[in-house]
Amino acid sequence: MYCVRKVTDNLYWVGANEHRLELFENIHPIPKGVSYNSYLLLDKQTVLFDTVDWAVCRQFLENVEHVLAGRTLDYLVINHLEPDHGASIEEIILRYPKVKIISNEKAFMMMRQFAFPIDGRIEEVKEGDTKSFGKHTVTFVAAPMVHWPEVMVTFDTTNGVLFSADAFGSFGALDGKLFNDEVNFDRDWIDDARRYYTNIVGKYGPHVQSLLKKASGIDIKIICPLHGPVWRSDLGYFIDKYDKWSRYEPEEKGVVIVYASMYGNTESAATALATKLVEQGVTNVSMYDASKTHVSTLISETFRVSHVVLASVTYNLGIYPPMHNYLMDMKALNLQNRTIAIVENGSWACKSGTLMQEFLENEMKKMTVLDDRLTLNSAMNEDKLPDMDTLVDSIIESMK
């Protein structure tokens, strides 16, 4: 059974939702599912913008067939070739053998790598090229490394629709609610949108900034991403989030405490530290166990706030492995411009704090490590309360 929605005149969402997949890219948990968005334009010529993941191909094909209502498919525009969007290209070719595929040189190179039968049906475009399908004229804008090298976005100059590829996307299945104004985005979606951006695109902030500059010169009325809701109102809200994230600026002043504890002693100290911060008026505080919290959530939360406390036990004279993995992901995703406080623990050779500080200062960019550090020997005790108070004061002072 088909399941489609009208986006605007002559433009339809023909994508599908996925609830069975547990890990996006086989890494990131998606308990709320994910949508794979594709859009079909009915003009003098028919145009499909991107395809979907193989897992939802059957639903997608039913949707396309329903909207076409007996018409053939003239064009397929591929903005992004990653398999969650490009895997169904061959199925479209098989069902609509006269279809012409519009994309760029790098995308066609990758299509051949995936062994798609595209020869004789390609129409190569580059930045600034335009194409008319009847009433609608589109222009193509290069968006390399947002977040693959072949990515482009397509802007419909007739109705102001931007087909934005993976930009402005989000984890989460749509479940009937296609548009941003049909959901409470700030309550129900922003955490998944942030986790999506920071873990999928976060490394490529400068490239996102380049795309945002290009986008600022066009009159965008609707944003159609490849995942998540379609934006038809309050575009500035989400564009501002992308601007902050891609400049590695925190959204909020606040403290995230990420702790790595073997037997609960480091966790106990982290809880006491959080309590003291709140008592001093810093209420935007959250705590996460590095051993139990997926690193994609830790990364998302680190992008959100201005200050991070790293509290780690020493393990085999090194950093506790889950904490080390978190630091490695921070580095891989180019995270910067954060203030870090350190709590270290060790029963006989307390090394974790020094090793974390060396990693932050030598392996990462623009990370400010506070001079005051809380060092524990096995467990927090009253003798260490002055040191904890000093660390609290240092965090609060750095937030001013």
N, C-alpha and C positions, 0 to 999 in steps of 0.2 A: 504494500500500500504506500502510495506517495505521501510525502510530508514536506510541503514547501511553504514559503511565506513571501509575500510581496514586499520588496524593499522600497521601491518608488516606481513611478510610471515605467512600465516595460522591463523592469529589473526584478529578478526573483532570487531568493536564497534557495539553493537546491542541495545544500550540504547535508550532513548527518551528524548525529551525536553518538558518542562511544562511552558506555558505562562498564564494559567488561574489562577493559585494559587497566591493569593495576599500576604500571610504571610507564610514564611518558619517556620516550627515547630509552626505555628499559633502565632508567635511572630514577626519575622523579615521581614520587607517589601522587596519584590523582584520584583521591577518594570521591571527588565530586564529578569525575569523568572529564571529558573534553569534547569540544565540537570541532569538526572539520568543515570549514566553510567554503562553499563554492557558489558562484553567482552566474545567472544566465540572463543575457540581454536579448530581448526580442525587438529587433529593428528591421530595416529592410533586409539586413543580413543578421543571422543569429550568432551570438558570441557567448562562449562559456569562459569564465575567468577561473582558472585553476581547477584541479580535480581534488580527490580526497584519498585518505588512507585506504589500503586494500581491505581492511577489516570491515569497512562500512560501504564498500563499493556497490553492493546490491541495492541498498537504499538509495544511494546517489543516482544510480542509473535509472531507477524507477522515477525519481524526481525529475531528472532531465527529460525523460521521455514524456512525462505528464505535461511539463511546461511547454515543450516543443509542440505538443498536440498535432503530431503528424508532419511538422516541418522538419527539414534536415538541419544538421548543425554545420554552419559555414566556417566558423573560426573557434579555435581554442587558444586563449592567451595564457601563457605560463609565466607567472611572476616569480615563482620560487619552486625549485625542483626537488626539494627534500621529499623523501618517500611518503611522509604523512600528507603531502599535497600532490605529489606527482605520480604516485604508484598506479593510479587508474588511467594514466594516459593511453596505454595500449588498449584498454577496454573501450575507451571512447573511439579510438581509431578503428577498432574492429566493427563497432556498431555504426559509425558514421565515416565510411572510408573516403569520402570526398573532403573531409575537414582539413583546413589549413591551420598549421600551428604557428602562432606568433610568439617569438621570444628573442633572446639575445644570443650572441655567439657562444658565451660560456655555458649557457643553459643547453644549447643544442649539443655541445661537446659532451656534457654530462648525460643527456638523453641517450647518446650513442654508447656511453659507458654502461648505462643500464639496459642496453640492447633494445631500445624502443624502435619500432619500424617507422622512422620519421622521414626517410629519404623520399624526395619528390613532393613533400607536402609542407615544407618549412617556409616561413617568411621572417627573415632576420631583421631586427630593429635595433636601434641604438638610442642613446639619450637624446631627447629633443624631437625624435621622429613622431609623426602623427598618423592616425589612421581613421578614416570615416567608414562607418557602417550603415549610413543612411542619415538619420537625424542626429545621431550621436557621433561625435569626434573625440578620440582619445589621444593623449600624449603619453610618451613613455619616459620614465625618470629612473636613472640608474641608482641603485641603493646597495652597492657592494658591501659585503660583510655585515649586513643586517638581516640575517647573520651568516649567510653563505655568500661566496664570491659572485654568484650569478644573479643575485636578487635584483629585481627591479620593481617599481610600483607603477600603476597605470592610473592616470587621472582622466576622468570623463569631463571634458570642458563644457559639455551641454547641460549636465545636471549637477555638476560639482561633486560627484562621487569619486573618492579615492580608494582604489583597490590596493591596500597597503601591505600585502604579503604578511609576514610574521610581525611586523610592527603594529603596535596597539592591540595585541592579542592578549589572551588570558587562558589559563586552565579553567576547567569547569564546563559541563554540558549545559546547553541552552534550555532544554526541556520546555520548548514552546515559546519562551520569552526571548525574542530575537534582538530587541532594541534596548539600549542602555536605559531609556526612560521607562522601561517595563520592569525594571529591577531596582532594588536599593543597592546601587553599586558600592557606595562607600561602606555599607554595612556587610554585604554578602559577597562582594566580588574583589575588593581592592587587595586583600591578602593574596588571593590566587593570582591576580594580575601582576602584583609585585614579584611574587615567587616565580612566575613565568618569565617576566622580563629579566630579573636579576640572574637567573640561572641559565637561561637560554641565550639571551642577547647581551647580558651584563658586561662581558669582556670587551664589547665593541662600542663603548661609549662615544669615542670620537666619530665613528662612522654614523651613529645615530644622530649626533649633533649636526653632521653634514646634511643628513636627510631632513632634519627639522628646519634647517636654514632654507633648503630648497622648497619645503612645504609652505614656509611662511610667505612665499611669493605667489601662491595660488589661492584661489577662493574656494576652500574646501567646505562643503555643506554636509557631507556624509562620509564617514570612514567605514569601509568594509574590510575588516581584517580576516585572516585565515583561521583564527581561533577566537572564540568568545563573542560578546555582543557587538552588534553594529551600532556605531555612534551617530545619532542624528540630532543630538542636542548636547549643550554644555561641553562642546569639544575642548574648550580651553582647560577644563578640569583635568582631562586625561593627558593632553599635550603638556601641561605643566608638570605632571608626574614624570613623563618621559624625559622632559628637560632636566629635572633634578636628578633622576636616576642616571642619565647618560653623562651628567657632569659630576657624578659621584658625590652629590650634595645630599646630606640627610634631609628627610622630610620633616623630622621633628627633633626637638631637644628631648633627649631621654636616654635611659641606660638599659642596655641588654646585658645580663649576666649569664655568660656561658660557662658552665662548670663541668669538670671532669673528675669524678669522685669514685674511688674503688669501694670504700666501706662506709661512706656517709659523712666522714669528717670534713672533707672539703665542701661538700654540699651544705653541711651545717654552718660553716663559716660564710658561705655565699648567702644563705638565708639571713644570717645576722647582718651582713653588709646591706642587703636589700632593705631590711627593716630600718636600719639606721638612716639610709637615704630617704626613705619615705617619711620618717620622723622629722627629718630636716626639710621637708617640703618638696622633695623630688618624687612625685608620685607616678611619673611615667617610667616605671621600672618593670622589667619582665625577666624571668629566669628560665633557662633551658639546660637540660641535662644533655651534654654532648654525646653520651652513650646511647640515649634513647630517642633523641630528636633527629629526624632526617636532616642531613646537612643542607638540603635545599631550603628548609625553613630557617636554619641558622643564617644562611647567606641573605635571605630575604629580610630577616629582622635586622641584620647588620646594615643593610642598605637603608633601612627605615630610620634608624636613630643616629644620634651624634656621638654617643659614648658606648664603649664596650668594655666590660670587665671580663678578663680571661682568668679563670680560677682552675688551676690544674695541679693534680698530684704528679710527682715524679715517678716515672716508670722505666725500669732498666736504665737508670741514669739519663733518661730522656723525657720528652714530652709524652704524656699519656696518648696512645694512638688515636682515639676519636678526636681529641683536641688538635693533634697534629694534622689529621685529615681535614678538619675545619680550616686550619690555617692555610693548608695547601689549596683548598678551594677558593679562599679569599684571594690568594695570590693569582690563581688561574683566571679568576674573573675580574682581575684588575682593580679590586676594591681599594679605595684610598680616601683621604680626607676624614679620618676618624680619630678620636681621642681614645686611647687604650689605657686601662688600669690593670695591674697584674696582681693576682694572688697566687702564691706558690706553696706547695706542701711537699714534705718529704720526711721520712723517719730517720734516715741516716745521711743521705747526700741529696740535699735539696737543690736540684738543677733546673727544674722546669721553667721558673721565672726568667732566669738568665737566657735560656735557650729560646723562649718565646720572644723576649725583647730583641735578641739578635736576629731572629727571623723577621720580625716586623721592621727593624731598622735596615737590614741588609737586603732583604728579598722583596720588600714592598715599597710603595711610593706614598709619600705625604702622610705617614702615620705618626701621630704624636703620642709617645709613650710617657705617661706621668712618672716623674722621678720617685714619688712615694710608692713603695711596694709593701704588701703584707706577706711576710714569710712565716709559715707555720711549720712546727716540728711535730708531725703526727696528728695533732688536733688543736683546735682553737681553745684558748684558756684566758683567764682574766688578765694575765700578764700581757697579752697581746691586744687588749682593748684599746690602749692608747694608740697603737699602730693602726688599728682599724679606723679609729676616729680621725686620725691624720689622713688616711686614704679617703675617707668620706669627705672631709673638708677639701682635699685636693680635687676630687671629682666635681664638687659643687662650685669651687672657685673657677675651674676650667670651663664651666658651663655659662659663666656670666658674659 
